[in-house]
Amino acid sequence: MIPLSTLGTMLRSDAQANLDRILIAARAVFAERGLDAKLADVAARAGVGVGTVYRRFENKEALIATLFDTRLLAVVAEARAALEYDDPFDGLVHFLEVSTRMMAGDRALRELVRVGGRPPSPATSAHLGDELRTRITEMQTQVRELTAELVARAKAAGSLRPDVEGTDLGLISYTVQSAVDFGAGDDVWRRVLGLLVDGLRIDGERARLVPPALTDDELSVALDAKFTARG
C-alpha cells in the first residue's frame, strides 16, 4: 500500500507535469494559430482533457495572461538593453531586430502587440478582459518611451536621420511583421528590416521624409482602424 505522503507527492508531481504540458502546448498552439485558438486545441496538443485545462485556468484569458506576461516584459527588457549599447544606432537596430525575431515566431504575440490588447476578431473578444488589455497598454507605453529615448540618443550621436521619430520605429515594426505573415522564412523579414534600417542612417544624401512622422495618437488610430476592419 502506498503511504499517503508518497501518494500526495505523486499526485502533486502528476499535476505539475500536466501543467507543464499544458503551458508548452499552449505556447505552440497560440504561436501557430494566434489568439483565436481554442482551449480544446491546447488540450489536444497537450494530450490532456479539456477539463484538466480548465482546472488550471478558468478561461482562455487567464491562460493567455500567464503565457504572455513574461513575453511582454521581455520586449520591454530588450528596449532597456538597447539603451546600454555604446553605439546608439546599434542599440536601435538591436531592438528592432530582436523584438521582431521574438514576434516572428509567435502569431499571438504579434496580435497582442499590434492592437494593444484589442482582439483581432469578435470570436476573441469574449476571452480578453480589461486587466490583460491594461497590462498590454502599460507595456506599450513603456516601449514608446524607451524607443523615443533610443531615437534621441541616436540623433544626438549623429547616426540617425534628424527627421525620424519614435513612431517611425512602430511603423517599421508593423511593416516587418507583415513580412513575417507573408511567409517564406526568416530571410524575408530580415531583408525587409535591413532595407528599412538603411533608410534610417544619416550618412549619404537622402530625401527628407514627407509627410512628417505620425504622432502616437495618429499611429494608434491608424492601427485601430486597420484591425477593426479586419475583425
C-alpha positions in Angstrom: 0.0 0.0 0.0 1.4 3.4 -1.0 1.7 5.8 2.1 -0.5 8.9 1.9 2.5 11.2 2.0 4.0 9.4 -1.0 0.7 9.4 -2.8 0.3 13.1 -2.2 3.8 13.7 -3.7 2.9 11.6 -6.7 -0.3 13.5 -7.2 1.4 16.8 -7.0 4.1 15.6 -9.4 1.4 14.5 -11.9 -0.4 17.8 -11.5 2.8 19.7 -12.2 3.6 17.5 -15.2 0.1 18.2 -16.6 0.6 22.0 -16.1 3.9 21.9 -17.8 2.4 20.0 -20.7 -0.4 22.5 -21.0 1.9 25.5 -21.0 4.2 24.0 -23.6 1.3 23.1 -25.8 -0.4 26.5 -25.3 2.8 28.3 -26.4 2.9 26.3 -29.5 -0.8 26.5 -30.3 -1.1 30.3 -29.8 2.2 30.9 -31.7 0.8 29.0 -34.7 -2.9 30.0 -34.6 -3.0 33.3 -32.8 -5.5 34.5 -30.2 -8.4 32.7 -31.8 -7.0 29.3 -30.8 -9.3 27.4 -28.5 -8.6 25.7 -25.2 -9.7 22.4 -26.8 -6.8 22.9 -29.3 -4.4 23.3 -26.3 -5.8 20.3 -24.5 -5.4 18.1 -27.7 -1.8 19.2 -28.2 -1.0 18.6 -24.5 -2.6 15.2 -24.6 -5.0 16.0 -21.7 -8.7 16.5 -21.4 -10.2 20.0 -21.7 -11.4 19.7 -18.1 -7.8 19.4 -17.0 -7.0 22.7 -18.7 -10.0 24.4 -17.1 -8.9 23.2 -13.6 -5.7 25.2 -14.1 -7.1 28.2 -16.0 -10.7 29.4 -15.5 -10.8 30.7 -19.1 -8.7 31.5 -22.1 -7.9 35.0 -20.9 -6.2 33.5 -17.8 -4.1 31.2 -19.9 -3.1 34.0 -22.3 -2.2 36.2 -19.4 0.0 33.5 -17.9 1.7 32.9 -21.2 2.3 36.4 -22.3 3.1 38.4 -19.1 6.7 37.2 -19.4 6.8 37.6 -23.2 5.6 41.2 -23.0 8.1 42.0 -20.2 10.8 40.6 -22.4 10.0 43.1 -25.1 10.4 45.9 -22.6 13.6 44.4 -21.3 15.1 44.3 -24.8 14.3 48.0 -25.2 16.1 48.8 -22.0 19.1 46.6 -23.0 19.3 48.6 -26.3 19.9 51.8 -24.3 23.0 50.3 -22.9 24.8 50.0 -26.3 27.8 52.2 -26.7 26.7 53.0 -30.2 23.2 54.3 -30.0 22.4 53.3 -33.6 23.5 49.8 -33.0 21.2 49.7 -29.9 18.3 50.9 -32.0 18.9 48.2 -34.6 19.3 45.6 -31.9 15.9 46.4 -30.5 14.2 46.3 -33.9 15.8 43.0 -34.8 15.4 41.2 -31.5 11.8 42.4 -30.9 10.9 41.4 -34.5 12.5 38.0 -34.0 10.5 37.5 -30.8 7.3 38.2 -32.7 8.2 36.4 -35.9 7.6 33.0 -34.4 4.6 33.9 -32.3 1.4 35.0 -34.1 -0.5 35.6 -30.8 2.3 37.9 -29.5 2.2 39.8 -32.8 -1.6 40.3 -32.5 -1.4 41.4 -28.9 1.4 43.9 -29.5 -0.2 45.3 -32.7 -3.6 46.1 -31.4 -2.9 46.9 -27.7 -4.9 44.0 -26.4 -7.9 44.7 -28.7 -8.9 41.3 -30.1 -8.4 40.7 -33.8 -11.9 39.2 -34.3 -15.2 39.1 -32.5 -14.7 35.5 -31.5 -11.7 36.5 -29.4 -13.4 39.5 -27.7 -15.1 37.3 -25.1 -11.8 35.9 -23.9 -9.7 39.1 -23.4 -10.6 41.2 -20.4 -9.8 44.7 -19.3 -6.9 43.5 -17.0 -5.0 41.9 -19.8 -5.5 44.9 -22.1 -4.4 47.2 -19.4 -1.1 45.3 -19.0 -0.5 45.4 -22.7 -1.2 49.1 -22.8 1.2 49.7 -20.0 3.9 47.7 -21.8 3.3 49.6 -25.0 3.6 52.9 -23.1 7.0 51.8 -21.7 8.2 50.7 -25.1 7.1 54.0 -26.7 9.1 55.9 -24.0 12.1 53.7 -24.4 12.1 53.9 -28.2 11.8 57.7 -28.0 14.9 57.6 -25.9 16.7 55.3 -28.4 15.8 57.7 -31.2 17.0 60.7 -29.2 20.4 59.1 -28.4 21.0 58.0 -32.0 20.2 61.6 -33.2 22.5 63.1 -30.6 25.2 60.7 -31.8 24.7 62.0 -35.4 24.0 58.5 -36.7 20.2 58.8 -37.2 18.3 61.0 -39.6 17.0 64.1 -37.9 13.5 63.7 -39.3 13.0 60.2 -37.8 10.7 59.9 -34.7 9.9 57.1 -32.3 6.6 56.4 -34.1 8.6 55.6 -37.2 10.0 52.6 -35.4 6.5 51.4 -34.7 5.7 51.7 -38.4 8.9 49.8 -39.3 8.0 47.1 -36.8 4.5 46.7 -38.2 5.8 46.6 -41.8 8.3 43.9 -40.9 5.7 41.9 -39.0 3.6 42.0 -42.2 6.5 40.4 -44.0 6.5 37.7 -41.3 2.9 37.0 -42.2 3.9 36.8 -45.9 5.9 33.7 -45.0 9.0 32.2 -46.8 11.0 32.0 -43.6 13.2 34.5 -41.7 15.1 35.7 -44.8 12.1 37.7 -45.9 11.5 39.8 -42.8 15.3 40.2 -42.1 15.7 41.6 -45.7 12.8 44.0 -45.2 14.2 45.1 -41.9 17.7 45.6 -43.4 16.3 47.7 -46.2 14.3 49.9 -43.8 17.2 50.3 -41.3 19.4 51.5 -44.1 16.8 54.3 -44.7 17.3 55.5 -41.1 21.0 56.2 -41.4 22.2 59.8 -41.6 25.2 59.1 -43.8 24.8 59.9 -47.5 22.3 62.1 -49.4 18.8 61.1 -48.7 15.5 62.7 -49.4 13.6 64.2 -46.4 10.8 62.1 -45.1 7.5 63.5 -46.3 5.0 63.8 -44.8 6.2 64.2 -41.2 6.2 61.3 -38.7 2.9 60.2 -37.1 2.1 61.2 -33.6 1.4 58.5 -31.0 -2.3 59.2 -31.2 -2.3 59.1 -35.0 -0.5 55.7 -35.1 -2.9 54.3 -32.5 -5.9 55.5 -34.5 -4.4 54.0 -37.7 -3.8 50.6 -36.2 -7.3 50.6 -34.5 -8.9 51.3 -37.9 -6.8 48.6 -39.6 -7.7 45.8 -37.2 -11.3 46.9 -36.7 -11.8 46.5 -40.4 -10.2 43.0 -40.3 -12.4 41.9 -37.4 
